[in-house]
């Protein structure tokens, strides 16, 4: 699963088309729906293409298999540690005393009670947004490679040059590798205007796609606004998402695409460097960040954590998959592209603090310091730790197109043995068994699992909602 803004980008063409044709869009029938928690159900018994979780539990019980607690590190945007369905399953560092400002366990990270935030600093400030890796790569190496004699480059420099050339081709294209910004910004403005009309007509500030579907618009303006926004909810399969969440995600996506377009002539701002204060070029400079694993943007990480291990059978919210799990929160993924150093150190932190599985639902097109991540993955393998990585949400063939991090080692020594790449599947009632946004690949994607309209925990006020992705 990935950030809402990135997920929405996959259907940006539909968004634009919908807004440009807003006057012609007819009110249609209700979008096919799936029940909350469909991803846990069984096709034969329940009629939905879930993971047959109850059958798995029944099998384990029939074999008298005794479970052991498993620590799962979630390297992501952060986790709401106060959520009613998560706080009981959080990993707690047994050697650390909360809030005393002392590194009790001498691991280099002060007060890391539930994990660590590599996107913060000691004064409590945290990184929220960051730039696009392609822009960072292009501008960092532009002077070095623009007129370089490639026949004289070292083997290591040739790898970097190839990466830079790919970034250059995308950055210096017609619009920096993004979509048509004029149309995209027009679509966002039109959506915001339609939303204001709907809110006034419904006399409520927050509504879902399903709420809008049943709302009887009476004025021409409200009917037109309803048709347009309802189209977007349906096209993105987000009928249970609120208007606020939808617009926030749309805005994030527009912001990201704007940065891509600007990258041709303008080096990206060093958002990270202004916060973390470490030397990003030195992998051994590793004791930075803070213990605030909630920080600014824990939506994605909170949703992922709930899918994995939200308290089961407690009569509230939803059930996670695992009933004997502890979630370790490792914050290393901002709004924008993550940095290789943060991911490499996040993996090492998780391994050193007892994680047996590491979930990584993020990705990007370039990896300037892939060597660091490869070494961290090999370190995890030496400790028997499994890494589970999202295939990505770009609807591309990752057998032929880059998607990082990847299990294939940069030095040509082979492929990680402790790595599973997971794509997203759906259900016939939610648009089909194939998730249209999911990356795929016969060689590089190992398995597909439900990733459409997944109901899980979201941050703030013990709430829940749908999201989709790998």
C-alpha positions as CSV (number, residue, x, y, z in Angstrom):
1,X,0.0,0.0,0.0
2,X,1.2,3.5,-0.8
3,X,0.5,7.1,0.0
4,X,-3.0,8.3,-1.0
5,X,-1.6,11.0,-3.2
6,X,0.4,8.4,-5.2
7,X,-2.5,6.1,-5.4
8,X,-4.7,8.8,-6.7
9,X,-2.2,9.6,-9.4
10,X,-2.9,6.3,-11.1
11,X,-6.3,7.5,-12.1
12,X,-5.5,11.2,-12.7
13,X,-6.5,10.8,-16.3
14,X,-10.0,9.7,-15.2
15,X,-10.1,12.6,-12.8
16,X,-9.4,15.1,-15.5
17,X,-11.8,13.5,-17.9
18,X,-14.5,13.5,-15.3
19,X,-14.1,17.1,-14.5
20,X,-13.9,18.3,-18.1
21,X,-17.1,16.3,-18.8
22,X,-18.8,17.3,-15.6
23,X,-21.8,18.8,-17.4
24,X,-22.4,15.5,-19.3
25,X,-21.9,13.0,-16.5
26,X,-25.1,11.2,-15.7
27,X,-26.0,10.0,-12.2
28,X,-25.4,6.2,-12.5
29,X,-26.2,3.2,-10.4
30,X,-24.4,2.4,-7.2
31,X,-20.8,1.3,-7.6
32,X,-20.2,-2.4,-6.9
33,X,-19.5,-2.8,-3.2
34,X,-17.7,-5.2,-0.9
35,X,-18.3,-5.6,2.8
36,X,-15.9,-4.1,5.3
37,X,-13.2,-6.7,5.9
38,X,-13.8,-8.5,2.6
39,X,-10.1,-9.1,2.2
40,X,-10.2,-11.6,5.1
41,X,-13.1,-13.7,3.6
42,X,-13.2,-16.9,1.6
43,X,-14.3,-17.2,-2.0
44,X,-16.1,-20.5,-1.6
45,X,-17.8,-19.8,1.7
46,X,-18.4,-16.0,1.6
47,X,-18.3,-15.2,-2.2
48,X,-15.4,-12.8,-2.0
49,X,-11.8,-13.3,-3.1
50,X,-10.1,-12.7,0.2
51,X,-7.3,-14.6,2.0
52,X,-9.6,-17.2,3.7
53,X,-8.3,-16.1,7.1
54,X,-10.8,-18.1,9.2
55,X,-9.9,-21.2,7.4
56,X,-6.2,-20.6,8.2
57,X,-7.0,-20.1,11.9
58,X,-9.2,-23.3,11.9
59,X,-6.3,-25.2,10.3
60,X,-3.8,-24.0,12.9
61,X,-6.2,-24.9,15.7
62,X,-6.9,-28.4,14.3
63,X,-3.1,-29.1,14.3
64,X,-2.7,-27.9,17.9
65,X,0.0,-25.4,16.8
66,X,1.0,-23.1,19.5
67,X,1.6,-19.5,18.4
68,X,4.6,-17.3,19.2
69,X,4.6,-13.6,19.3
70,X,6.1,-12.1,16.2
71,X,7.5,-8.5,16.0
72,X,6.6,-6.8,12.7
73,X,8.4,-3.6,11.9
74,X,6.3,-1.2,9.8
75,X,8.7,1.2,8.0
76,X,6.3,3.8,6.8
77,X,5.0,7.3,7.5
78,X,4.4,6.7,11.2
79,X,1.6,5.1,13.3
80,X,-1.1,6.5,15.5
81,X,0.1,5.0,18.8
82,X,-3.1,6.2,20.6
83,X,-5.5,4.4,18.3
84,X,-7.9,2.1,20.2
85,X,-7.3,-0.8,17.9
86,X,-3.5,-0.5,17.8
87,X,-2.2,0.6,21.2
88,X,-2.5,-2.9,22.7
89,X,-0.4,-4.5,19.9
90,X,2.4,-2.0,19.8
91,X,5.9,-3.2,20.3
92,X,7.3,-1.7,23.5
93,X,11.0,-1.5,24.1
94,X,11.5,-3.4,27.4
95,X,14.9,-1.9,28.1
96,X,13.8,1.8,27.7
97,X,12.2,4.0,30.4
98,X,9.6,6.3,28.8
99,X,10.2,10.0,28.8
100,X,13.4,10.2,30.9
101,X,15.5,11.6,28.1
102,X,18.1,8.8,28.6
103,X,19.2,6.1,26.2
104,X,18.6,3.4,28.7
105,X,19.3,0.5,26.4
106,X,22.4,2.2,24.9
107,X,21.3,1.6,21.3
108,X,21.9,5.2,20.3
109,X,18.2,6.1,20.2
110,X,16.8,8.0,23.2
111,X,13.3,7.0,24.5
112,X,12.5,4.7,21.5
113,X,9.6,3.2,23.3
114,X,7.6,2.0,20.3
115,X,10.1,2.5,17.6
116,X,12.1,5.4,16.0
117,X,11.5,8.4,13.7
118,X,14.3,9.0,11.2
119,X,12.5,12.0,9.8
120,X,12.9,14.3,12.9
121,X,15.3,16.1,15.1
122,X,16.0,16.4,18.8
123,X,14.0,19.6,19.2
124,X,10.9,17.8,18.1
125,X,10.5,19.1,14.6
126,X,9.5,16.5,12.0
127,X,9.8,16.2,8.2
128,X,6.4,16.1,6.5
129,X,7.0,16.6,2.8
130,X,10.0,15.9,0.6
131,X,11.1,16.1,-3.0
132,X,11.0,13.7,-5.9
133,X,14.0,11.4,-6.1
134,X,14.3,11.9,-9.9
135,X,14.8,15.7,-9.3
136,X,17.3,15.1,-6.6
137,X,19.4,12.8,-8.8
138,X,19.2,15.0,-11.9
139,X,20.4,18.1,-10.2
140,X,23.0,16.4,-8.0
141,X,24.9,14.8,-10.9
142,X,24.1,17.3,-13.7
143,X,27.4,19.2,-13.6
144,X,29.3,15.9,-13.3
145,X,27.7,14.0,-16.1
146,X,26.3,16.5,-18.6
147,X,29.3,16.5,-20.8
148,X,31.2,13.5,-19.4
149,X,33.2,11.1,-21.5
150,X,31.4,7.9,-20.6
151,X,34.3,5.7,-21.8
152,X,36.4,7.0,-19.0
153,X,33.9,6.4,-16.2
154,X,34.6,3.7,-13.5
155,X,32.2,0.8,-13.1
156,X,30.6,2.5,-10.1
157,X,30.3,5.8,-11.9
158,X,28.7,4.1,-14.9
159,X,25.9,2.8,-12.7
160,X,25.3,6.3,-11.4
161,X,25.5,7.7,-14.9
162,X,22.8,5.3,-16.2
163,X,20.6,6.3,-13.3
164,X,21.2,10.0,-14.0
165,X,20.5,9.6,-17.7
166,X,17.1,8.0,-16.9
167,X,16.3,10.9,-14.5
168,X,17.4,13.4,-17.1
169,X,15.2,11.9,-19.8
170,X,12.2,12.1,-17.5
171,X,12.9,15.5,-16.0
172,X,13.7,17.3,-19.2
173,X,10.7,15.8,-21.1
174,X,7.7,17.8,-22.1
175,X,6.5,18.3,-18.5
176,X,9.1,16.8,-16.3
177,X,7.6,13.3,-16.3
178,X,4.3,14.5,-14.9
179,X,0.8,14.9,-16.3
180,X,-0.7,18.0,-17.9
181,X,-0.5,20.4,-15.0
182,X,-2.9,22.9,-16.4
183,X,-5.6,20.3,-16.7
184,X,-4.7,18.8,-13.3
185,X,-4.9,22.1,-11.5
186,X,-8.1,22.9,-13.3
187,X,-9.5,19.6,-12.2
188,X,-8.5,20.2,-8.5
189,X,-10.0,23.7,-8.6
190,X,-13.2,22.4,-10.1
191,X,-13.5,19.6,-7.6
192,X,-13.0,22.1,-4.7
193,X,-15.7,24.3,-6.1
194,X,-18.1,21.4,-6.6
195,X,-17.3,20.2,-3.1
196,X,-18.3,23.6,-1.6
197,X,-21.6,23.4,-3.5
198,X,-22.3,19.9,-2.2
199,X,-21.4,20.8,1.4
200,X,-23.9,23.7,1.2
201,X,-26.6,21.6,-0.3
202,X,-26.1,18.7,2.1
203,X,-25.7,21.0,5.0
204,X,-22.7,19.0,6.3
205,X,-19.0,19.5,5.9
206,X,-17.9,15.9,5.7
207,X,-19.5,13.2,3.5
208,X,-18.5,10.0,1.8
209,X,-19.0,8.9,-1.8
210,X,-21.8,6.6,-0.6
211,X,-23.4,9.6,1.3
212,X,-23.3,11.6,-1.9
213,X,-24.7,8.7,-3.9
214,X,-27.9,8.7,-1.8
215,X,-28.2,12.5,-1.6
216,X,-31.1,13.9,-3.7
217,X,-29.7,17.1,-5.3
218,X,-32.5,19.5,-6.2
219,X,-30.8,22.5,-7.8
220,X,-29.0,22.4,-11.2
221,X,-25.7,23.5,-9.6
222,X,-26.0,20.7,-7.0
223,X,-26.9,18.1,-9.5
224,X,-23.9,19.0,-11.7
225,X,-21.6,19.1,-8.7
226,X,-22.9,15.7,-7.5
227,X,-22.4,14.1,-10.9
228,X,-18.8,15.3,-11.2
229,X,-17.6,14.4,-7.7
230,X,-19.5,11.1,-7.7
231,X,-17.7,10.2,-10.9
232,X,-14.3,10.8,-9.2
233,X,-15.2,8.8,-6.1
234,X,-16.3,5.9,-8.4
235,X,-13.4,6.1,-10.8
236,X,-10.9,5.9,-7.9
237,X,-12.9,3.2,-6.1
238,X,-13.1,5.4,-3.0
239,X,-16.8,5.5,-2.3
240,X,-16.3,5.2,1.5
241,X,-13.6,7.8,1.6
242,X,-14.6,11.3,2.9
243,X,-14.5,14.4,0.8
244,X,-11.8,15.8,3.0
245,X,-9.6,12.8,2.7
246,X,-10.2,12.7,-1.1
247,X,-9.4,16.4,-1.6
248,X,-6.3,16.2,0.7
249,X,-5.0,13.3,-1.3
250,X,-5.8,15.0,-4.6
251,X,-4.0,18.2,-3.4
252,X,-0.9,16.1,-2.4
253,X,-0.9,14.6,-5.8
254,X,-1.1,18.0,-7.6
255,X,1.7,19.3,-5.4
256,X,3.9,16.3,-6.2
257,X,3.3,16.7,-10.0
258,X,4.0,20.4,-9.8
259,X,7.4,19.7,-8.2
260,X,8.2,17.2,-10.9
261,X,7.4,19.8,-13.6
262,X,9.5,22.4,-11.8
263,X,12.5,20.1,-11.5
264,X,13.8,20.7,-15.0
265,X,15.1,24.2,-14.1
266,X,15.0,24.3,-10.3
267,X,16.9,22.1,-7.9
268,X,14.6,20.7,-5.2
269,X,14.6,22.2,-1.8
270,X,16.5,20.2,0.8
271,X,13.5,19.6,3.1
272,X,15.2,16.7,4.9
273,X,18.5,18.4,5.5
274,X,16.8,21.3,7.1
275,X,15.3,19.0,9.7
276,X,17.5,15.9,10.4
277,X,20.9,17.6,10.7
278,X,22.9,14.5,9.8
279,X,25.4,14.0,7.0
280,X,23.2,12.3,4.4
281,X,26.3,11.1,2.5
282,X,27.6,9.2,5.5
283,X,25.8,6.0,6.4
284,X,27.7,5.8,9.6
285,X,26.2,9.0,10.8
286,X,23.1,7.2,12.1
287,X,22.1,8.6,15.4
288,X,19.6,11.2,14.3
289,X,15.8,11.6,14.5
290,X,13.5,11.4,17.5
291,X,11.0,9.1,19.2
292,X,7.9,10.7,17.7
293,X,6.7,7.9,15.5
294,X,3.3,9.6,15.0
295,X,4.7,12.9,13.8
296,X,2.9,14.7,11.0
297,X,1.5,12.2,8.5
298,X,0.7,8.8,10.0
299,X,-2.3,8.0,7.8
300,X,-0.6,5.4,5.6
301,X,1.4,3.7,8.3
302,X,-1.6,3.6,10.6
303,X,-3.7,2.0,7.9
304,X,-1.0,-0.6,7.2
305,X,-0.5,-1.4,10.9
306,X,-4.2,-2.1,11.3
307,X,-4.3,-4.5,8.4
308,X,-1.4,-6.4,9.9
309,X,-2.4,-6.5,13.6
310,X,-5.4,-4.5,14.8
311,X,-6.8,-6.2,17.9
312,X,-8.9,-9.2,16.8
313,X,-12.4,-10.0,18.2
314,X,-12.6,-7.0,20.5
315,X,-16.0,-5.9,19.0
316,X,-14.7,-2.6,17.7
317,X,-13.5,-1.3,14.4
318,X,-12.0,-4.1,12.4
319,X,-9.8,-7.2,12.8
320,X,-6.2,-7.4,11.8
321,X,-4.8,-10.5,10.2
322,X,-2.4,-11.6,13.0
323,X,-3.5,-12.3,16.6
324,X,-0.1,-12.7,18.1
325,X,1.9,-9.8,16.8
326,X,3.6,-6.7,18.0
327,X,3.9,-3.7,15.7
328,X,7.2,-1.7,15.8
329,X,6.8,1.7,14.2
330,X,9.8,3.0,12.2
331,X,9.1,6.3,10.5
332,X,11.2,6.9,7.4
333,X,8.7,7.7,4.6
334,X,7.6,11.3,4.0
335,X,5.1,12.8,1.6
336,X,7.4,12.6,-1.4
337,X,10.2,10.1,-2.1
338,X,12.0,8.5,0.8
339,X,15.9,8.7,1.1
340,X,18.0,5.5,0.8
341,X,19.9,6.3,4.0
342,X,16.8,6.5,6.1
343,X,15.5,3.2,4.7
344,X,18.8,1.4,5.2
345,X,19.0,2.6,8.8
346,X,15.4,1.8,9.4
347,X,15.9,-1.8,8.3
348,X,19.0,-2.1,10.6
349,X,17.1,-0.5,13.5
350,X,14.3,-2.9,13.1
351,X,16.6,-5.9,12.9
352,X,18.7,-4.8,15.9
353,X,15.6,-4.3,18.1
354,X,14.0,-7.7,17.5
355,X,11.8,-7.4,14.4
356,X,11.3,-10.8,12.7
357,X,9.3,-9.3,9.7
358,X,9.7,-5.9,8.1
359,X,6.8,-4.4,6.1
360,X,7.8,-1.9,3.5
361,X,4.9,-0.3,1.6
362,X,6.7,2.4,-0.3
363,X,8.8,2.7,-3.5
364,X,10.4,5.0,-6.1
365,X,12.0,5.0,-9.5
366,X,15.6,5.8,-8.5
367,X,18.0,4.6,-5.8
368,X,21.2,6.6,-5.7
369,X,22.5,4.8,-2.6
370,X,21.1,1.3,-3.3
371,X,24.3,-0.2,-2.0
372,X,23.4,0.9,1.5
373,X,20.0,-0.8,1.3
374,X,21.4,-3.9,-0.2
375,X,23.8,-4.2,2.7
376,X,21.0,-3.7,5.2
377,X,18.9,-6.4,3.4
378,X,21.9,-8.8,3.6
379,X,22.3,-7.9,7.3
380,X,18.6,-8.7,7.9
381,X,19.1,-12.0,6.1
382,X,22.0,-12.9,8.4
383,X,19.6,-12.4,11.3
384,X,16.8,-14.4,9.8
385,X,14.5,-11.4,9.2
386,X,12.0,-11.4,6.3
387,X,11.3,-8.3,4.3
388,X,7.9,-7.8,2.7
389,X,7.8,-5.1,0.0
390,X,4.9,-3.5,-2.0
391,X,5.2,-4.1,-5.7
392,X,4.0,-0.5,-6.3
393,X,1.0,1.4,-7.6
394,X,2.2,2.6,-11.0
395,X,0.5,-0.2,-13.1
396,X,3.9,-1.0,-14.7
397,X,5.9,-4.2,-15.4
398,X,8.6,-4.2,-12.8
399,X,10.4,-7.0,-14.7
400,X,11.4,-4.4,-17.2
401,X,11.0,-1.1,-15.3
402,X,12.8,0.1,-12.2
403,X,11.1,0.1,-8.9
404,X,13.1,0.6,-5.7
405,X,14.0,-0.8,-3.2
406,X,14.4,-4.1,-5.0
407,X,15.8,-7.5,-4.0
408,X,18.3,-7.6,-6.9
409,X,21.7,-6.6,-5.6
410,X,23.4,-3.7,-7.5
411,X,26.8,-5.5,-7.5
412,X,25.4,-8.4,-9.5
413,X,25.9,-10.9,-6.7
414,X,22.3,-12.1,-6.9
415,X,19.0,-11.6,-5.3
416,X,17.9,-11.4,-1.7
417,X,16.5,-14.7,-0.3
418,X,14.6,-13.0,2.5
419,X,12.4,-10.8,0.4
420,X,8.8,-11.1,-0.8
421,X,7.3,-8.6,-3.3
422,X,3.5,-8.3,-3.1
423,X,1.1,-6.9,-5.7
424,X,-2.5,-6.0,-5.2
425,X,-5.6,-8.0,-6.2
426,X,-9.3,-7.0,-6.0
427,X,-12.7,-8.7,-6.2
428,X,-15.4,-8.9,-8.8
429,X,-17.7,-6.8,-6.7
430,X,-15.0,-4.0,-6.4
431,X,-14.0,-3.7,-10.0
432,X,-12.4,-7.1,-10.8
433,X,-9.9,-9.6,-9.5
434,X,-7.1,-7.5,-11.0
435,X,-6.2,-4.2,-9.2
436,X,-5.8,-1.8,-12.1
437,X,-3.1,0.3,-10.3
438,X,-0.9,-2.6,-9.2
439,X,2.6,-3.2,-10.6
440,X,3.2,-6.7,-11.9
441,X,5.9,-8.9,-13.2
442,X,6.3,-12.7,-13.7
443,X,9.8,-12.6,-12.2
444,X,9.8,-9.8,-9.7
445,X,6.3,-10.0,-8.1
446,X,6.0,-13.1,-5.9
447,X,2.4,-13.0,-4.9
448,X,-0.8,-10.9,-5.1
449,X,-3.0,-10.0,-2.1
450,X,-6.2,-7.9,-1.6
451,X,-5.4,-4.2,-2.0
452,X,-8.7,-2.6,-3.1
453,X,-11.1,-1.0,-0.7
454,X,-9.3,-2.3,2.4
455,X,-11.0,-1.1,5.6
456,X,-8.5,-0.4,8.4
457,X,-7.4,2.0,11.1
458,X,-6.8,5.6,10.3
459,X,-5.3,8.2,12.7
460,X,-7.1,10.7,14.8
461,X,-10.1,10.0,17.1
462,X,-10.1,6.2,16.8
463,X,-11.4,6.2,13.3
464,X,-11.4,3.7,10.4
465,X,-11.7,4.0,6.6
466,X,-10.9,2.5,3.2
467,X,-7.7,2.9,1.2
468,X,-6.1,1.0,-1.6
469,X,-2.7,0.1,-2.9
470,X,0.0,-2.5,-2.7
